[in-house]
Amino acid sequence: MAGAYDAKLAESYANLFMPVQGLQAGKALHCIKPEAFVNRVKRGEPMVTLDVRTPAETGIFTAALPGHLTLSLHELFLPANLARIPKDRTVVVLCKSGLRASAAGTALRHIGFENVFILEGGFKALVDYLDPMTANQLPAVELVTSRIPREVAASLGCHGWQSNLRRFDWMTAICPT
């Protein structure tokens, strides 16, 4: 049936997915990797986590971050539940593996929640990434520059080193050995 779909709705999805191309697809879909999520939490960035698993699943374990919400996917889009989701803060949607979170996050962005991100790989990926050593490290920091002035490098005891390093964490040395 050629005319059986909603053309306006299809057009709105075409606009939503227009930037989802090539290597930037994950970014365009608002996916966030566990490492980036953990670093945001460690830096104290204001955000809300939204667990869309069932009550049976969230009754066993869920996130324990301030402002955390648990709203099952099958009840997420009820008006009362949508009203609980803040529009003024980043919302990170998560589930067991990321599948339900992907559906929920995409749909939330489609209806107007702009600051919604999806935890890539869900709790499974978060548990794989977050071991005791990782959990207790300070967050990674993005460098503003890709070159360190020679004088600064020399003062740090680094000679003849120009950084192409894009990121480092506070627990590692600034200069390579």
Disulfide bonds with the S-S distance in Angstrom:
Cys158-Cys175 1.43
